[in-house]
């Protein structure tokens, strides 16, 4: 469903049937964190969901205030792989064990010489 920021997010829920105005972030709600529509503008979850569809990737959100934006809260994430049982440093890519990259991306390119 589209967030107030206009991104597709698997955790955002909006109920607008017959004039209802119910909106919530189910990821933040599951971790008992308060949600407001302005958090969707800087949330990294929609970009991660577009880049990585691994079912073993678990996201744990936290709210923080970077020193540059003292008054604005932001969603930051800790990612965990349930299959590999370890933290994931790049959630967009994944842990590297669940879905290994094909050899074309990991091997150096072969040098070809033109026929003599």
N, C-alpha and C positions, 0 to 999 in steps of 0.2 A: 504494500500500500504506500502511496506517496505521503511523505512527511510534510509539515508546514514549510520546509525549506525546498520542497520540490523533488526530493530524491526518493527512489524506491528503497524501502527498508523492510526487512522481514520481521522486525520487532515492533514496528509502529502499528497502532490500531486506531482507527477512527470510525465512529458510528454516527452517521448523519441521517439515518432513516427517519422520516417524518419530523424533521426539525430538531432531532437530537444533535447535540454538539459534544460528544464524548470522544476525547483524544487521550492516548496514553502510550508510553513507551514500555513495552512489556519486558525488555531487557533490564531497564532501570528498576521497574516495579518488582521484578523477581529478586533483585538484590537490595530491596528496600531503600532505594534512593529517590529523592524527589525529582519530578520531571516538569519541565516547562517548554513551550514551543521553541524558544530561542536556542535551546541546546541542540536542536536538530541541524542548525546552520553549520556548526563546526564538528559534528559527530563523525568519527571515522568508520562507523559500522556500515553504512551503505556502500562505501568504496571497497571495503573488505568483502562484503557479500557479493559484489559484482566480480571481484577478482578470484575468490576462493570459495568453492562450494563443498569443501571437505566436511563430511558429517561428524568427524572426530574433533573438529576445532571448537573449543569452548572459549567464550569471551566473558571476562569479568570486568565490569565497568567501575570507574570511580570518578568522582567529580573533583575538579581542581581549578585553581585560579592561577594561571601563569603570571609572572610578575609584569609582563608587558600589558596584559589585559586585566588589571586589578579588579575591576568591577564585574567582569563577565566570567561566568563559570564555563568550563569545557568538560566534555566527556573524554576520558582517557581510558585505555583498555590494557588489560593483561590478558594474553592469549595462552591457552594450554591445549596440548594435544592429548586426547584420551587414549589413543592407540599407542603412541610412543611414550606416554607418561612423562612428558617434559615440557618446559615452557617453550613457547614459539616466539622468536624475536621479530620475525617479519610475518604478521598474520596474512598479508596479501599473498605471500608466496606459500606459506605453510611450513611444516617441520622438515619436509624433504624425505621422510620415511614412508608416509602414507601413499603419496603419489609421486614417485621419483620422476625426475625430468627425463625425457627421451635422450638417447645418446647423441643425437644431432645437436643438442644444446650444451652438452657437457664435454664433448671431444673437441680438440683443436681442429681447425679446418685442414683438410689434406691439400697439399700443394700439387697442382697438376701442371705438367709441362706440355707445351704445344708439340705436335709431331715434327720431327726433323726432316 
